[in-house]
């Protein structure tokens, strides 16, 4: 199940949906116009459909009518389009749910360019149940404008902030490789390799700046320790970002590339920490009594982070403002590990 959350001043909505018999409670505190929330409602037959709840007008609109499942909504940075994957096939909708483009390519992951003009997609084999990708394609105005050569296992992709190229992280057996992809020719330039003989890296994310990637490294001789490490492809070095006994995980760059968020239980409870790009010094921005669940998600404007935590043993979807560190909890979740995307 996934939710797309926006913010609204002084407004609280209680929405009961008798489909699967669960209750969703919305409560937001900051201001925004034309605020919209997308809700994936699982019908009695197990099929997931998208609904848009306009918080400003308090109107619920059904966006999709299909016999297949929709997943992984991805807002464009300008908030004017949303990418949805339907049984591994991507389609682009307007905020009102109108179909703008539909593709015949199967994909595992996609990412909008910072200017919202292009999409990079990690393709998979047609009809495949595996999400192993070996090629990246670039889409503009619904058309493919460039393709990468066939690579090994494409782990993740990241646009550079100037919209001119894409960083691609590829793995093959124990080797991680960082490429830059030219968005006009599809040419892939290798910047460096890292051999992970222990295969202890996970939850990898690429920087939108330098050709570096950051991930969680499990330290075998300290069974309760996971550190955040950074690999620099320019000089092919690996260095620690965090130095603490405990579990540091889910590193994720903000869309504007200025901050890195992580989840750490160094104080006994898994809270959110913010690291400035230049210093990489962790600053605690939540003070929770229960652990952060699953992977937190940045808003497209880089101003807030959505996360899940339990309140009185009930899982909630919450959001923290990175400047004021104010936390607001919006929705009571009926199950765990909801995918979240916040519209600007």
C-alpha positions, -999 to 999 in steps of 0.1 A, spaced: 0 0 0 13 35 -7 3 70 1 12 104 -14 10 131 12 9 169 10 4 195 37 -26 218 46 -31 246 72 -55 241 100 -74 212 84 -82 177 95 -100 151 76 -114 118 88 -119 94 59 -134 60 62 -131 37 32 -151 5 33 -128 -14 10 -108 -38 30 -125 -22 61 -98 1 72 -98 36 86 -75 65 74 -72 96 95 -56 127 80 -44 156 100 -20 183 87 -7 215 100 13 235 75 -1 254 44 -2 245 8 -26 252 -21 -41 225 -43 -29 198 -19 -35 163 -31 -30 129 -15 -29 97 -36 -41 66 -18 -38 30 -31 -69 12 -20 -68 -26 -22 -102 -38 -34 -118 -71 -22 -103 -90 -51 -68 -79 -41 -64 -54 -69 -49 -20 -60 -64 12 -74 -53 49 -71 -75 75 -55 -67 112 -52 -79 130 -21 -79 168 -26 -74 181 9 -81 217 -2 -116 208 -15 -121 176 5 -131 156 -26 -121 120 -33 -114 112 -70 -107 77 -83 -78 79 -107 -74 44 -121 -99 17 -133 -79 -13 -142 -78 -51 -135 -41 -48 -126 -21 -33 -97 -6 2 -97 25 8 -76 54 32 -69 40 67 -76 67 92 -84 59 130 -86 78 151 -110 97 178 -91 73 205 -103 43 185 -91 26 185 -125 30 148 -134 30 116 -116 47 84 -128 29 52 -118 40 16 -125 12 -8 -136 24 -44 -135 60 -32 -142 48 -10 -171 51 28 -165 25 54 -173 24 92 -167 -7 108 -152 -17 144 -146 -26 153 -110 -62 148 -119 -56 113 -131 -57 120 -169 -34 97 -189 -6 117 -205 17 89 -217 17 51 -215 48 30 -224 53 -6 -236 86 -9 -217 89 -29 -186 109 -11 -158 122 -17 -123 128 19 -113 126 54 -127 137 90 -118 126 124 -130 152 149 -141 154 179 -117 137 202 -143 108 176 -147 114 174 -185 129 139 -188 127 105 -172 154 79 -167 141 43 -165 158 11 -156 144 -15 -180 137 -52 -174 128 -81 -197 92 -81 -209 70 -103 -187 98 -108 -162 90 -113 -125 125 -103 -116 134 -66 -113 170 -71 -125 178 -43 -149 206 -42 -175 199 -10 -194 188 26 -188 167 46 -212 160 83 -213 124 96 -220 114 131 -232 78 140 -242 69 103 -241 96 92 -265 129 74 -260 158 98 -268 187 77 -257 197 42 -245 227 30 -225 247 0 -236 237 -32 -219 253 -31 -184 255 -57 -157 230 -54 -128 219 -18 -126 214 -11 -89 202 25 -89 204 57 -109 206 94 -101 203 126 -122 230 153 -118 216 186 -107 224 203 -140 201 178 -159 230 169 -182 239 134 -172 229 104 -150 250 85 -125 245 48 -128 256 22 -102 262 -12 -116 272 -45 -98 286 -77 -111 294 -104 -86 316 -86 -60 324 -55 -80 305 -21 -79 310 3 -108 300 39 -112 292 53 -146 281 86 -160 255 83 -188 253 109 -215 216 117 -219 218 126 -257 240 97 -269 235 71 -242 273 67 -239 284 53 -206 317 65 -191 332 43 -163 346 63 -134 357 36 -110 352 1 -95 350 -10 -59 355 -47 -49 333 -57 -20 347 -91 -11 325 -94 20 293 -85 0 283 -65 31 269 -34 13 232 -26 11 207 2 6 229 21 -19 223 56 -30 241 78 -56 252 114 -51 237 140 -75 271 158 -73 303 138 -75 306 103 -88 302 87 -53 278 63 -38 268 58 -1 254 27 15 251 7 47 280 -15 55 275 -45 79 305 -50 101 308 -87 107 329 -86 139 304 -62 155 271 -80 151 249 -50 161 268 -25 140 259 -11 106 279 20 95 272 44 66 301 44 41 310 64 10 328 53 -21 345 79 -42 349 67 -78 375 94 -87 402 80 -64 386 46 -58 385 50 -20 360 39 6 355 59 38 332 59 68 305 85 71 294 74 106 314 61 135 291 46 161 283 13 177 247 7 166 227 5 134 229 33 110 209 27 78 187 40 49 210 68 38 192 90 12 202 122 -5 177 151 -6 166 159 -42 186 192 -41 217 173 -30 223 194 1 216 169 28 218 132 35 193 116 58 199 84 78 181 63 104 202 55 135 194 38 168 226 52 185 204 67 213 184 35 218 155 43 194 158 45 156 154 82 149 161 104 118 194 122 115 204 149 90 239 153 76 250 184 58 267 177 24 298 196 34 304 184 69 286 150 70 281 156 107 248 139 119 221 161 135 192 144 152 159 158 138 133 135 154 128 125 191 106 94 189 96 69 215 93 42 189 116 32 160 113 47 125 101 19 102 113 11 67 129 37 44 120 74 49 112 95 18 122 131 9 97 156 -4 105 168 -39 112 203 -26 138 189 -1 120 206 28 106 176 47 110 138 52 81 113 55 86 83 77 66 56 96 65 50 133 43 35 159 22 57 183 4 37 210 13 5 191 -4 18 159 16 25 128 14 61 116 27 80 86 45 111 98 65 140 84 93 161 98 103 196 87 141 196 83 144 233 93 122 235 123 125 198 131 87 199 138 70 165 134 34 160 123 17 126 120 -9 125 93 -23 90 88 -29 58 107 -16 30 86 -34 -3 82 -2 -22 74 36 -19 74 61 -7 49 40 18 29 57 35 -1 55 72 3 59 102 -21 53 138 -11 40 163 -36 54 199 -35 
